[in-house]
Amino acid sequence: METECKCGSGTGKILLAALGGAAVGAAVALLLAPKSGRETRKQLVGYVDTAKETLAKVPDALKAASHAAQEAISEEFEPHPAHHGKKA
C-alpha cells in the first residue's frame, strides 16, 4: 500500500480558500450595495489595493513560518547532552 505525502498542502489550500472567500464576499457586497457607480468603483479600487498589500506580505510570512518550523524541527532532533557517552 502506497501513501501519498501531502506535506504543506493544507496551508496552501487554506490560504486559497480564505482569499477566494474574501473575493466572493467583496463581490457580493459590491453588487448588493445601494451606491452609485462612481462610489462602487472607488470602493472596489480600495479593496484591490488592500488585497495587493495583503498578498505582498504572504511570501515573507511563509518564509518566516518555514524558517521557524525548520528551527523547531532541528532543535527537536538535536542530540541531548545527557545522552552522550551512553550506549543503548
N, C-alpha and C positions, 0 to 999 in steps of 0.2 A: 504494500500500500504506500503510495507516494503522498507526501504532504507538501503543500504549497506554502512558500514563505510570503507572508503579506506584511513584511517589515515596513513601517512608515506609511502604509496606505490609508490607515484610519485618519491620520491628521489631515492629509490632503483632501479626503472626502468630506471631512467636517468643515474644512475651510471653504471648499467649493459650495457646499450646501448652505453655509452661512451667507456667503456672497450672493448666491442665487436667490435665497430668500429675501435678502435686503433689496436686491434689484426688483424682484416681483412686487414686494411691498411698496417700494417707491413708485413703481409704475401704476399700481392700483390707486395709490393715494393721489397721484397727479391726475389720473383720469376721472376720479370721482370728486375732486375738489372743485368748488364753485368759484373759480378765479378766471381772470381774463387771460388771453393767450400770452400777453407780454409778461404778466406775473408768473404764469406757469413756466415759461421759458427761463425766466430769471431763477426761479426755484430749481428747475432742472439743472441749470448750469452750476448752481451751488451744490447740488447732490453729486454731480460728476466731479467737481473739484474736490469735494470731501472724499469721494471714493478713490480718486487718484492719490491723494495724500495718504490715505489708509493703506492702499495697495503698495505704495512706495516703501512703507515700513515693514511689509511682510518678509522680504528676503533677509533683512537684518535680524528680525525676530526669529526666523527659522534658523539662521546661522548661530545665534546666541543659544537657542534651545538645543541645537545639535551639539554645540561645544559643551554645554552644561551636562548633557546626557553622556557624552564621551568621558568627561572628567569623573562623573559619578560611577560609571562602569569601571574605569581603570582603577579608581580608588577601592571599589568593592573587590576587585580581583587581585590587588596587590598582596604580596605575601606579608603576613603579620609578623613582627619581630619575635613574638612569643613562640612562633612555630619553627624558627631557625634552629638548626642543630638537632632537632628531634627526628627520629626515624619512625615511620609508621609501622 
